[in-house]
Amino acid sequence: MTTQEPFSDDAYATECATTVERVNDQGGTVLAATVFYPSGGGQPGDRGTLQLEERAPIRIATTVTDRDTGEIVHAPEEGQDLPPAGTVVTAQIDWNRAIV
């Protein structure tokens, strides 16, 4: 499964509605689509939140590309309960950090 990357078409996109595809073995979340740009070439990965309708948001500490699969992985801050596959979320980057 390849994550759709709306940021490729719109560098100013700050959020998108998407679905959790899975949580990987390291505890990172893989989404169907994301506006989070992964780290690479010296640029840090985006951070922000995954907003859920009936729960507190999940804080994303960074975003990386999995070396083995090439998937974009959203690494949460420690101690958070991650949503199961199929959960609809809104991925929202911390825009203030992204433009600094």
C-alpha positions in Angstrom: 0.0 0.0 0.0 1.4 3.4 -1.0 0.4 6.4 1.1 -1.1 9.2 -1.0 0.9 12.4 -0.6 -1.3 15.5 -1.0 1.7 17.6 0.0 3.2 16.8 -3.3 0.4 18.7 -5.1 0.0 21.4 -2.5 3.0 22.4 -0.3 0.7 24.5 1.8 -1.8 21.8 2.7 -1.9 21.5 6.5 -4.5 18.8 7.0 -6.3 15.9 5.3 -9.0 13.4 6.2 -7.6 9.9 6.0 -7.8 6.3 7.3 -5.4 4.4 9.5 -4.0 1.6 7.4 -2.0 -0.1 10.2 0.3 0.4 13.2 3.7 -1.1 12.4 5.9 -3.3 14.7 7.7 -0.2 16.1 4.5 1.6 17.0 4.3 4.0 14.1 1.1 4.7 12.3 0.7 4.3 8.5 -2.1 6.3 6.9 -3.9 6.0 3.6 -3.0 9.7 2.9 -0.9 12.3 4.7 0.1 15.9 4.6 3.1 15.1 6.9 6.4 15.3 5.1 8.9 12.7 6.3 12.5 13.5 7.4 15.2 13.3 4.7 18.1 15.2 3.3 18.7 17.0 6.6 15.1 18.2 6.9 13.3 17.1 10.0 10.0 15.2 9.6 6.8 17.1 10.2 5.0 16.8 13.5 1.4 17.5 14.5 -1.7 15.5 15.5 -4.1 12.9 14.3 -7.5 14.2 15.3 -10.2 11.6 16.1 -13.9 12.3 16.6 -14.4 10.6 19.9 -10.9 10.8 21.5 -8.2 13.2 22.4 -5.8 13.8 19.5 -2.7 11.7 19.1 0.5 13.8 19.1 2.9 12.9 16.3 6.6 13.6 17.3 8.0 13.1 13.8 7.4 11.5 10.5 9.9 9.1 8.8 10.2 6.9 5.8 10.5 3.2 6.6 13.7 2.0 5.1 12.4 -1.5 4.3 8.9 -0.7 2.9 9.2 2.9 1.8 6.0 3.7 3.7 5.6 7.1 5.4 5.4 6.4 9.2 3.9 8.8 11.8 5.8 8.3 15.0 3.7 9.2 18.1 4.9 10.8 21.3 5.4 8.1 24.0 2.5 6.8 26.0 -0.4 7.3 23.5 -3.1 4.8 22.6 -3.0 4.4 18.8 -6.2 3.9 16.8 -6.8 0.5 15.1 -6.7 0.0 11.3 -9.8 1.5 9.6 -10.2 4.4 12.0 -10.9 7.7 10.2 -8.7 10.6 11.4 -7.7 14.1 10.3 -3.9 14.4 9.9 -2.9 17.9 10.8 0.6 19.2 10.8 2.0 21.7 13.3 2.2 24.5 10.7 4.0 27.0 13.0 6.9 24.6 13.4 6.8 23.7 9.6 7.5 27.3 8.5 10.2 28.1 11.0 
